[in-house]
Amino acid sequence: MSSVFFLDSGGEQVTALGSTYQLKTDGTQVAMAYSAMEEEFWGETTPLHTHPHAEETFYVLSGRVEVWADETPVSASAGAFIVVPRGTAHGLRRLSDEPVRMLTLISPPGFEKIFADVARIGEEELLADPDRLLALAEKHGTKILGDYPVPGHA
């Protein structure tokens, strides 16, 4: 494998489910070790969910976010590095007025493909048919467990 350098901010961009993602690598350039995306999380929350077969990490570039993991909410701001081990129930809640920018890494890569499928099918159509969205998430290695926990209630 030769060295590959991308000096611009290029990469496929997709907007779905409260975030805009710009793909940096889908894993093919790094022997399928991980995928990397620059994420702009502008939604209020993500659902509580788990990835049974993949770790997910977030490096917060700007903004403030609450991460609910292991039934504990933790606030994170620029410079925070968050590791969510495979199988850990987690969700995000935006705390800042502006979007939260993060570098998101997924190892092994794969479940991030749900975002392109949601954009292709249509987010409104999927949200109107929750069972179809749950099945699509499962197809891509994500199990949606429910809504983001209400602050102050485990």
Rosetta constraint file for C-alpha pairs under 8 A:
AtomPair CA 4 CA 29 HARMONIC 7.54 0.50
AtomPair CA 6 CA 10 HARMONIC 7.68 0.50
AtomPair CA 10 CA 22 HARMONIC 7.76 0.50
AtomPair CA 10 CA 24 HARMONIC 7.65 0.50
AtomPair CA 11 CA 22 HARMONIC 5.81 0.50
AtomPair CA 11 CA 23 HARMONIC 5.15 0.50
AtomPair CA 11 CA 24 HARMONIC 5.72 0.50
AtomPair CA 12 CA 22 HARMONIC 5.63 0.50
AtomPair CA 12 CA 23 HARMONIC 5.31 0.50
AtomPair CA 12 CA 24 HARMONIC 7.87 0.50
AtomPair CA 13 CA 20 HARMONIC 7.05 0.50
AtomPair CA 13 CA 21 HARMONIC 5.50 0.50
AtomPair CA 13 CA 22 HARMONIC 4.28 0.50
AtomPair CA 13 CA 23 HARMONIC 6.28 0.50
AtomPair CA 14 CA 20 HARMONIC 5.72 0.50
AtomPair CA 14 CA 21 HARMONIC 5.34 0.50
AtomPair CA 14 CA 22 HARMONIC 6.60 0.50
AtomPair CA 14 CA 115 HARMONIC 6.89 0.50
AtomPair CA 14 CA 116 HARMONIC 6.21 0.50
AtomPair CA 14 CA 119 HARMONIC 7.05 0.50
AtomPair CA 15 CA 19 HARMONIC 5.79 0.50
AtomPair CA 15 CA 20 HARMONIC 4.15 0.50
AtomPair CA 15 CA 21 HARMONIC 6.20 0.50
AtomPair CA 15 CA 115 HARMONIC 7.21 0.50
AtomPair CA 15 CA 116 HARMONIC 7.93 0.50
AtomPair CA 15 CA 119 HARMONIC 6.69 0.50
AtomPair CA 16 CA 20 HARMONIC 6.44 0.50
AtomPair CA 16 CA 115 HARMONIC 5.57 0.50
AtomPair CA 16 CA 116 HARMONIC 7.58 0.50
AtomPair CA 16 CA 118 HARMONIC 6.33 0.50
AtomPair CA 16 CA 119 HARMONIC 5.81 0.50
AtomPair CA 16 CA 123 HARMONIC 6.86 0.50
AtomPair CA 17 CA 43 HARMONIC 7.56 0.50
AtomPair CA 17 CA 46 HARMONIC 7.84 0.50
AtomPair CA 17 CA 115 HARMONIC 7.48 0.50
AtomPair CA 17 CA 118 HARMONIC 7.90 0.50
AtomPair CA 17 CA 123 HARMONIC 7.19 0.50
AtomPair CA 18 CA 41 HARMONIC 6.10 0.50
AtomPair CA 18 CA 42 HARMONIC 5.69 0.50
AtomPair CA 18 CA 43 HARMONIC 4.08 0.50
AtomPair CA 18 CA 44 HARMONIC 7.39 0.50
AtomPair CA 18 CA 45 HARMONIC 7.72 0.50
AtomPair CA 18 CA 46 HARMONIC 7.53 0.50
AtomPair CA 19 CA 39 HARMONIC 6.50 0.50
AtomPair CA 19 CA 40 HARMONIC 5.39 0.50
AtomPair CA 19 CA 41 HARMONIC 4.31 0.50
AtomPair CA 19 CA 42 HARMONIC 5.64 0.50
AtomPair CA 19 CA 43 HARMONIC 6.41 0.50
AtomPair CA 20 CA 39 HARMONIC 5.76 0.50
AtomPair CA 20 CA 40 HARMONIC 5.15 0.50
AtomPair CA 20 CA 41 HARMONIC 6.62 0.50
AtomPair CA 20 CA 42 HARMONIC 7.88 0.50
AtomPair CA 21 CA 37 HARMONIC 6.00 0.50
AtomPair CA 21 CA 38 HARMONIC 5.70 0.50
AtomPair CA 21 CA 39 HARMONIC 4.58 0.50
AtomPair CA 21 CA 40 HARMONIC 6.48 0.50
AtomPair CA 22 CA 37 HARMONIC 5.33 0.50
AtomPair CA 22 CA 38 HARMONIC 5.15 0.50
AtomPair CA 22 CA 39 HARMONIC 6.51 0.50
AtomPair CA 23 CA 35 HARMONIC 7.92 0.50
AtomPair CA 23 CA 36 HARMONIC 6.24 0.50
AtomPair CA 23 CA 37 HARMONIC 4.41 0.50
AtomPair CA 23 CA 38 HARMONIC 6.58 0.50
AtomPair CA 24 CA 35 HARMONIC 7.43 0.50
AtomPair CA 24 CA 36 HARMONIC 5.25 0.50
AtomPair CA 24 CA 37 HARMONIC 5.18 0.50
AtomPair CA 24 CA 38 HARMONIC 7.13 0.50
AtomPair CA 25 CA 29 HARMONIC 6.57 0.50
AtomPair CA 25 CA 30 HARMONIC 7.89 0.50
AtomPair CA 25 CA 34 HARMONIC 7.89 0.50
AtomPair CA 25 CA 35 HARMONIC 5.21 0.50
AtomPair CA 25 CA 36 HARMONIC 5.26 0.50
AtomPair CA 25 CA 37 HARMONIC 7.09 0.50
AtomPair CA 26 CA 32 HARMONIC 7.74 0.50
AtomPair CA 26 CA 34 HARMONIC 7.33 0.50
AtomPair CA 26 CA 35 HARMONIC 4.66 0.50
AtomPair CA 26 CA 36 HARMONIC 6.77 0.50
AtomPair CA 26 CA 109 HARMONIC 6.70 0.50
AtomPair CA 26 CA 110 HARMONIC 7.85 0.50
AtomPair CA 27 CA 31 HARMONIC 6.32 0.50
AtomPair CA 27 CA 32 HARMONIC 4.19 0.50
AtomPair CA 27 CA 33 HARMONIC 6.09 0.50
AtomPair CA 27 CA 34 HARMONIC 5.17 0.50
AtomPair CA 27 CA 35 HARMONIC 4.75 0.50
AtomPair CA 27 CA 36 HARMONIC 7.76 0.50
AtomPair CA 27 CA 109 HARMONIC 6.03 0.50
AtomPair CA 28 CA 32 HARMONIC 5.39 0.50
AtomPair CA 30 CA 34 HARMONIC 7.04 0.50
AtomPair CA 32 CA 108 HARMONIC 6.58 0.50
AtomPair CA 32 CA 109 HARMONIC 6.50 0.50
AtomPair CA 33 CA 107 HARMONIC 6.03 0.50
AtomPair CA 33 CA 108 HARMONIC 5.54 0.50
AtomPair CA 33 CA 109 HARMONIC 6.94 0.50
AtomPair CA 34 CA 105 HARMONIC 6.43 0.50
AtomPair CA 34 CA 106 HARMONIC 5.24 0.50
AtomPair CA 34 CA 107 HARMONIC 4.30 0.50
AtomPair CA 34 CA 108 HARMONIC 4.94 0.50
AtomPair CA 34 CA 109 HARMONIC 4.85 0.50
AtomPair CA 35 CA 105 HARMONIC 5.59 0.50
AtomPair CA 35 CA 106 HARMONIC 5.17 0.50
AtomPair CA 35 CA 107 HARMONIC 6.64 0.50
AtomPair CA 35 CA 108 HARMONIC 7.24 0.50
AtomPair CA 35 CA 109 HARMONIC 4.90 0.50
AtomPair CA 35 CA 110 HARMONIC 7.63 0.50
AtomPair CA 36 CA 103 HARMONIC 6.96 0.50
AtomPair CA 36 CA 104 HARMONIC 5.65 0.50
AtomPair CA 36 CA 105 HARMONIC 4.54 0.50
AtomPair CA 36 CA 106 HARMONIC 6.57 0.50
AtomPair CA 37 CA 103 HARMONIC 5.79 0.50
AtomPair CA 37 CA 104 HARMONIC 5.20 0.50
AtomPair CA 37 CA 105 HARMONIC 6.58 0.50
AtomPair CA 38 CA 101 HARMONIC 7.16 0.50
AtomPair CA 38 CA 102 HARMONIC 5.83 0.50
AtomPair CA 38 CA 103 HARMONIC 4.62 0.50
AtomPair CA 38 CA 104 HARMONIC 6.17 0.50
AtomPair CA 39 CA 100 HARMONIC 7.87 0.50
AtomPair CA 39 CA 101 HARMONIC 5.61 0.50
AtomPair CA 39 CA 102 HARMONIC 5.10 0.50
AtomPair CA 39 CA 103 HARMONIC 6.05 0.50
AtomPair CA 39 CA 104 HARMONIC 6.49 0.50
AtomPair CA 40 CA 99 HARMONIC 6.01 0.50
AtomPair CA 40 CA 100 HARMONIC 5.61 0.50
AtomPair CA 40 CA 101 HARMONIC 4.53 0.50
AtomPair CA 40 CA 102 HARMONIC 6.50 0.50
AtomPair CA 41 CA 94 HARMONIC 7.44 0.50
AtomPair CA 41 CA 99 HARMONIC 5.38 0.50
AtomPair CA 41 CA 100 HARMONIC 5.02 0.50
AtomPair CA 41 CA 101 HARMONIC 6.32 0.50
AtomPair CA 41 CA 102 HARMONIC 7.83 0.50
AtomPair CA 42 CA 94 HARMONIC 7.36 0.50
AtomPair CA 42 CA 98 HARMONIC 7.28 0.50
AtomPair CA 42 CA 99 HARMONIC 4.41 0.50
AtomPair CA 42 CA 100 HARMONIC 6.53 0.50
AtomPair CA 43 CA 94 HARMONIC 7.04 0.50
AtomPair CA 43 CA 99 HARMONIC 7.78 0.50
AtomPair CA 44 CA 93 HARMONIC 5.72 0.50
AtomPair CA 44 CA 94 HARMONIC 5.36 0.50
AtomPair CA 45 CA 91 HARMONIC 7.28 0.50
AtomPair CA 45 CA 92 HARMONIC 5.44 0.50
AtomPair CA 45 CA 93 HARMONIC 4.23 0.50
AtomPair CA 45 CA 94 HARMONIC 6.27 0.50
AtomPair CA 45 CA 148 HARMONIC 6.45 0.50
AtomPair CA 46 CA 91 HARMONIC 5.42 0.50
AtomPair CA 46 CA 92 HARMONIC 5.28 0.50
AtomPair CA 46 CA 93 HARMONIC 6.60 0.50
AtomPair CA 46 CA 147 HARMONIC 7.51 0.50
AtomPair CA 46 CA 148 HARMONIC 6.23 0.50
AtomPair CA 47 CA 91 HARMONIC 5.75 0.50
AtomPair CA 47 CA 92 HARMONIC 7.63 0.50
AtomPair CA 47 CA 144 HARMONIC 6.71 0.50
AtomPair CA 47 CA 145 HARMONIC 7.28 0.50
AtomPair CA 47 CA 146 HARMONIC 5.79 0.50
AtomPair CA 47 CA 147 HARMONIC 4.56 0.50
AtomPair CA 47 CA 148 HARMONIC 4.75 0.50
AtomPair CA 48 CA 89 HARMONIC 6.37 0.50
AtomPair CA 48 CA 90 HARMONIC 5.30 0.50
AtomPair CA 48 CA 91 HARMONIC 4.63 0.50
AtomPair CA 48 CA 92 HARMONIC 7.97 0.50
AtomPair CA 48 CA 144 HARMONIC 6.21 0.50
AtomPair CA 48 CA 145 HARMONIC 5.39 0.50
AtomPair CA 48 CA 146 HARMONIC 5.31 0.50
AtomPair CA 48 CA 147 HARMONIC 5.53 0.50
AtomPair CA 48 CA 148 HARMONIC 4.93 0.50
AtomPair CA 48 CA 149 HARMONIC 7.24 0.50
AtomPair CA 49 CA 89 HARMONIC 5.30 0.50
AtomPair CA 49 CA 90 HARMONIC 5.52 0.50
AtomPair CA 49 CA 91 HARMONIC 6.35 0.50
AtomPair CA 49 CA 142 HARMONIC 6.82 0.50
AtomPair CA 49 CA 143 HARMONIC 5.51 0.50
AtomPair CA 49 CA 144 HARMONIC 4.29 0.50
AtomPair CA 49 CA 145 HARMONIC 5.05 0.50
AtomPair CA 49 CA 146 HARMONIC 7.11 0.50
AtomPair CA 50 CA 86 HARMONIC 7.40 0.50
AtomPair CA 50 CA 87 HARMONIC 5.45 0.50
AtomPair CA 50 CA 88 HARMONIC 5.60 0.50
AtomPair CA 50 CA 89 HARMONIC 4.67 0.50
AtomPair CA 50 CA 90 HARMONIC 6.27 0.50
AtomPair CA 50 CA 142 HARMONIC 5.76 0.50
AtomPair CA 50 CA 143 HARMONIC 5.29 0.50
AtomPair CA 50 CA 144 HARMONIC 6.60 0.50
AtomPair CA 50 CA 145 HARMONIC 7.47 0.50
AtomPair CA 51 CA 55 HARMONIC 7.23 0.50
AtomPair CA 51 CA 86 HARMONIC 5.67 0.50
AtomPair CA 51 CA 87 HARMONIC 5.30 0.50
AtomPair CA 51 CA 88 HARMONIC 7.15 0.50
AtomPair CA 51 CA 89 HARMONIC 7.93 0.50
AtomPair CA 51 CA 111 HARMONIC 7.99 0.50
AtomPair CA 51 CA 141 HARMONIC 5.83 0.50
AtomPair CA 51 CA 142 HARMONIC 4.75 0.50
AtomPair CA 51 CA 143 HARMONIC 6.37 0.50
AtomPair CA 52 CA 86 HARMONIC 5.31 0.50
AtomPair CA 52 CA 87 HARMONIC 4.16 0.50
AtomPair CA 52 CA 88 HARMONIC 7.65 0.50
AtomPair CA 52 CA 141 HARMONIC 6.81 0.50
AtomPair CA 52 CA 142 HARMONIC 7.10 0.50
AtomPair CA 52 CA 143 HARMONIC 7.72 0.50
AtomPair CA 53 CA 86 HARMONIC 5.66 0.50
AtomPair CA 53 CA 87 HARMONIC 6.84 0.50
AtomPair CA 53 CA 108 HARMONIC 7.82 0.50
AtomPair CA 53 CA 141 HARMONIC 6.90 0.50
AtomPair CA 54 CA 85 HARMONIC 7.34 0.50
AtomPair CA 54 CA 86 HARMONIC 4.80 0.50
AtomPair CA 54 CA 87 HARMONIC 7.55 0.50
AtomPair CA 54 CA 106 HARMONIC 6.60 0.50
AtomPair CA 54 CA 107 HARMONIC 5.32 0.50
AtomPair CA 54 CA 108 HARMONIC 5.63 0.50
AtomPair CA 54 CA 109 HARMONIC 7.55 0.50
AtomPair CA 55 CA 83 HARMONIC 7.36 0.50
AtomPair CA 55 CA 84 HARMONIC 5.80 0.50
AtomPair CA 55 CA 85 HARMONIC 4.77 0.50
AtomPair CA 55 CA 86 HARMONIC 4.52 0.50
AtomPair CA 55 CA 106 HARMONIC 5.81 0.50
AtomPair CA 55 CA 107 HARMONIC 5.24 0.50
AtomPair CA 55 CA 108 HARMONIC 7.22 0.50
AtomPair CA 56 CA 83 HARMONIC 6.16 0.50
AtomPair CA 56 CA 84 HARMONIC 5.18 0.50
AtomPair CA 56 CA 85 HARMONIC 6.69 0.50
AtomPair CA 56 CA 86 HARMONIC 7.37 0.50
AtomPair CA 56 CA 104 HARMONIC 7.13 0.50
AtomPair CA 56 CA 105 HARMONIC 5.75 0.50
AtomPair CA 56 CA 106 HARMONIC 4.68 0.50
AtomPair CA 56 CA 107 HARMONIC 6.59 0.50
AtomPair CA 57 CA 81 HARMONIC 7.14 0.50
AtomPair CA 57 CA 82 HARMONIC 5.40 0.50
AtomPair CA 57 CA 83 HARMONIC 4.45 0.50
AtomPair CA 57 CA 84 HARMONIC 5.91 0.50
AtomPair CA 57 CA 104 HARMONIC 5.68 0.50
AtomPair CA 57 CA 105 HARMONIC 5.14 0.50
AtomPair CA 57 CA 106 HARMONIC 6.56 0.50
AtomPair CA 58 CA 80 HARMONIC 7.92 0.50
AtomPair CA 58 CA 81 HARMONIC 5.73 0.50
AtomPair CA 58 CA 82 HARMONIC 5.06 0.50
AtomPair CA 58 CA 83 HARMONIC 6.67 0.50
AtomPair CA 58 CA 102 HARMONIC 5.98 0.50
AtomPair CA 58 CA 103 HARMONIC 5.65 0.50
AtomPair CA 58 CA 104 HARMONIC 4.64 0.50
AtomPair CA 58 CA 105 HARMONIC 6.51 0.50
AtomPair CA 59 CA 78 HARMONIC 7.86 0.50
AtomPair CA 59 CA 79 HARMONIC 6.63 0.50
AtomPair CA 59 CA 80 HARMONIC 5.80 0.50
AtomPair CA 59 CA 81 HARMONIC 4.48 0.50
AtomPair CA 59 CA 82 HARMONIC 6.38 0.50
AtomPair CA 59 CA 102 HARMONIC 5.31 0.50
AtomPair CA 59 CA 103 HARMONIC 5.04 0.50
AtomPair CA 59 CA 104 HARMONIC 6.54 0.50
AtomPair CA 60 CA 64 HARMONIC 7.99 0.50
AtomPair CA 60 CA 76 HARMONIC 7.42 0.50
AtomPair CA 60 CA 77 HARMONIC 6.08 0.50
AtomPair CA 60 CA 78 HARMONIC 4.83 0.50
AtomPair CA 60 CA 79 HARMONIC 5.54 0.50
AtomPair CA 60 CA 80 HARMONIC 5.39 0.50
AtomPair CA 60 CA 81 HARMONIC 6.51 0.50
AtomPair CA 60 CA 100 HARMONIC 7.35 0.50
AtomPair CA 60 CA 101 HARMONIC 6.15 0.50
AtomPair CA 60 CA 102 HARMONIC 4.39 0.50
AtomPair CA 60 CA 103 HARMONIC 6.58 0.50
AtomPair CA 61 CA 77 HARMONIC 7.69 0.50
AtomPair CA 61 CA 78 HARMONIC 4.84 0.50
AtomPair CA 61 CA 79 HARMONIC 6.22 0.50
AtomPair CA 61 CA 100 HARMONIC 7.51 0.50
AtomPair CA 61 CA 101 HARMONIC 5.24 0.50
AtomPair CA 61 CA 102 HARMONIC 5.12 0.50
AtomPair CA 61 CA 103 HARMONIC 7.11 0.50
AtomPair CA 62 CA 77 HARMONIC 6.55 0.50
AtomPair CA 62 CA 78 HARMONIC 4.73 0.50
AtomPair CA 62 CA 79 HARMONIC 7.97 0.50
AtomPair CA 62 CA 100 HARMONIC 5.64 0.50
AtomPair CA 62 CA 101 HARMONIC 5.16 0.50
AtomPair CA 62 CA 102 HARMONIC 7.11 0.50
AtomPair CA 63 CA 77 HARMONIC 5.82 0.50
AtomPair CA 63 CA 78 HARMONIC 6.34 0.50
AtomPair CA 63 CA 95 HARMONIC 7.68 0.50
AtomPair CA 63 CA 96 HARMONIC 5.62 0.50
AtomPair CA 63 CA 98 HARMONIC 6.49 0.50
AtomPair CA 63 CA 99 HARMONIC 6.34 0.50
AtomPair CA 63 CA 100 HARMONIC 4.45 0.50
AtomPair CA 63 CA 101 HARMONIC 6.55 0.50
AtomPair CA 64 CA 75 HARMONIC 7.03 0.50
AtomPair CA 64 CA 76 HARMONIC 5.67 0.50
AtomPair CA 64 CA 77 HARMONIC 4.43 0.50
AtomPair CA 64 CA 78 HARMONIC 7.12 0.50
AtomPair CA 64 CA 94 HARMONIC 6.36 0.50
AtomPair CA 64 CA 95 HARMONIC 5.18 0.50
AtomPair CA 64 CA 96 HARMONIC 5.10 0.50
AtomPair CA 64 CA 100 HARMONIC 6.18 0.50
AtomPair CA 65 CA 75 HARMONIC 5.78 0.50
AtomPair CA 65 CA 76 HARMONIC 5.34 0.50
AtomPair CA 65 CA 77 HARMONIC 6.43 0.50
AtomPair CA 65 CA 92 HARMONIC 6.65 0.50
AtomPair CA 65 CA 93 HARMONIC 5.66 0.50
AtomPair CA 65 CA 94 HARMONIC 4.57 0.50
AtomPair CA 65 CA 95 HARMONIC 5.07 0.50
AtomPair CA 65 CA 96 HARMONIC 7.04 0.50
AtomPair CA 65 CA 100 HARMONIC 6.79 0.50
AtomPair CA 66 CA 73 HARMONIC 6.18 0.50
AtomPair CA 66 CA 74 HARMONIC 5.38 0.50
AtomPair CA 66 CA 75 HARMONIC 4.31 0.50
AtomPair CA 66 CA 76 HARMONIC 6.06 0.50
AtomPair CA 66 CA 92 HARMONIC 5.67 0.50
AtomPair CA 66 CA 93 HARMONIC 5.03 0.50
AtomPair CA 66 CA 94 HARMONIC 6.32 0.50
AtomPair CA 66 CA 95 HARMONIC 6.53 0.50
AtomPair CA 67 CA 72 HARMONIC 7.99 0.50
AtomPair CA 67 CA 73 HARMONIC 5.47 0.50
AtomPair CA 67 CA 74 HARMONIC 5.28 0.50
AtomPair CA 67 CA 75 HARMONIC 6.37 0.50
AtomPair CA 67 CA 76 HARMONIC 7.38 0.50
AtomPair CA 67 CA 90 HARMONIC 6.96 0.50
AtomPair CA 67 CA 91 HARMONIC 5.89 0.50
AtomPair CA 67 CA 92 HARMONIC 4.74 0.50
AtomPair CA 67 CA 93 HARMONIC 6.57 0.50
AtomPair CA 68 CA 72 HARMONIC 5.39 0.50
AtomPair CA 68 CA 73 HARMONIC 4.21 0.50
AtomPair CA 68 CA 74 HARMONIC 6.41 0.50
AtomPair CA 68 CA 89 HARMONIC 7.97 0.50
AtomPair CA 68 CA 90 HARMONIC 5.16 0.50
AtomPair CA 68 CA 91 HARMONIC 5.20 0.50
AtomPair CA 68 CA 92 HARMONIC 6.25 0.50
AtomPair CA 68 CA 149 HARMONIC 7.84 0.50
AtomPair CA 69 CA 73 HARMONIC 6.49 0.50
AtomPair CA 69 CA 84 HARMONIC 7.49 0.50
AtomPair CA 69 CA 88 HARMONIC 6.75 0.50
AtomPair CA 69 CA 89 HARMONIC 5.83 0.50
AtomPair CA 69 CA 90 HARMONIC 4.41 0.50
AtomPair CA 69 CA 91 HARMONIC 6.89 0.50
AtomPair CA 70 CA 88 HARMONIC 6.64 0.50
AtomPair CA 70 CA 89 HARMONIC 6.35 0.50
AtomPair CA 70 CA 90 HARMONIC 7.08 0.50
AtomPair CA 71 CA 89 HARMONIC 7.87 0.50
AtomPair CA 71 CA 154 HARMONIC 6.20 0.50
AtomPair CA 72 CA 154 HARMONIC 7.76 0.50
AtomPair CA 76 CA 80 HARMONIC 5.76 0.50
AtomPair CA 84 CA 88 HARMONIC 6.41 0.50
AtomPair CA 84 CA 90 HARMONIC 7.58 0.50
AtomPair CA 89 CA 145 HARMONIC 7.88 0.50
AtomPair CA 91 CA 148 HARMONIC 6.08 0.50
AtomPair CA 92 CA 148 HARMONIC 7.42 0.50
AtomPair CA 93 CA 148 HARMONIC 7.68 0.50
AtomPair CA 94 CA 99 HARMONIC 7.43 0.50
AtomPair CA 94 CA 100 HARMONIC 6.85 0.50
AtomPair CA 96 CA 100 HARMONIC 7.29 0.50
AtomPair CA 106 CA 110 HARMONIC 7.74 0.50
AtomPair CA 106 CA 111 HARMONIC 7.94 0.50
AtomPair CA 106 CA 112 HARMONIC 7.73 0.50
AtomPair CA 110 CA 140 HARMONIC 6.85 0.50
AtomPair CA 110 CA 141 HARMONIC 7.68 0.50
AtomPair CA 111 CA 140 HARMONIC 4.67 0.50
AtomPair CA 111 CA 141 HARMONIC 5.37 0.50
AtomPair CA 111 CA 142 HARMONIC 6.73 0.50
AtomPair CA 112 CA 116 HARMONIC 7.97 0.50
AtomPair CA 112 CA 140 HARMONIC 7.53 0.50
AtomPair CA 113 CA 117 HARMONIC 6.58 0.50
AtomPair CA 113 CA 140 HARMONIC 6.83 0.50
AtomPair CA 114 CA 118 HARMONIC 6.07 0.50
AtomPair CA 114 CA 136 HARMONIC 7.15 0.50
AtomPair CA 114 CA 137 HARMONIC 6.56 0.50
AtomPair CA 114 CA 140 HARMONIC 5.91 0.50
AtomPair CA 115 CA 119 HARMONIC 6.24 0.50
AtomPair CA 116 CA 120 HARMONIC 6.05 0.50
AtomPair CA 117 CA 121 HARMONIC 5.99 0.50
AtomPair CA 118 CA 122 HARMONIC 5.65 0.50
AtomPair CA 118 CA 123 HARMONIC 5.55 0.50
AtomPair CA 118 CA 126 HARMONIC 7.39 0.50
AtomPair CA 119 CA 123 HARMONIC 6.13 0.50
AtomPair CA 121 CA 125 HARMONIC 7.30 0.50
AtomPair CA 121 CA 126 HARMONIC 7.46 0.50
AtomPair CA 122 CA 126 HARMONIC 6.43 0.50
AtomPair CA 123 CA 127 HARMONIC 6.05 0.50
AtomPair CA 124 CA 128 HARMONIC 6.12 0.50
AtomPair CA 125 CA 129 HARMONIC 6.59 0.50
AtomPair CA 126 CA 130 HARMONIC 6.36 0.50
AtomPair CA 126 CA 132 HARMONIC 6.29 0.50
AtomPair CA 126 CA 133 HARMONIC 5.33 0.50
AtomPair CA 127 CA 133 HARMONIC 6.75 0.50
AtomPair CA 129 CA 133 HARMONIC 6.60 0.50
AtomPair CA 130 CA 134 HARMONIC 6.11 0.50
AtomPair CA 131 CA 135 HARMONIC 6.18 0.50
AtomPair CA 132 CA 136 HARMONIC 6.18 0.50
AtomPair CA 133 CA 137 HARMONIC 6.14 0.50
AtomPair CA 134 CA 138 HARMONIC 6.22 0.50
AtomPair CA 134 CA 143 HARMONIC 7.31 0.50
AtomPair CA 134 CA 144 HARMONIC 6.52 0.50
AtomPair CA 135 CA 139 HARMONIC 6.17 0.50
AtomPair CA 136 CA 140 HARMONIC 6.48 0.50
AtomPair CA 137 CA 141 HARMONIC 6.38 0.50
AtomPair CA 137 CA 142 HARMONIC 4.96 0.50
AtomPair CA 137 CA 143 HARMONIC 6.29 0.50
AtomPair CA 137 CA 144 HARMONIC 7.19 0.50
AtomPair CA 138 CA 142 HARMONIC 5.01 0.50
AtomPair CA 138 CA 143 HARMONIC 5.53 0.50
AtomPair CA 149 CA 153 HARMONIC 6.64 0.50
AtomPair CA 149 CA 154 HARMONIC 6.55 0.50
AtomPair CA 150 CA 154 HARMONIC 7.51 0.50
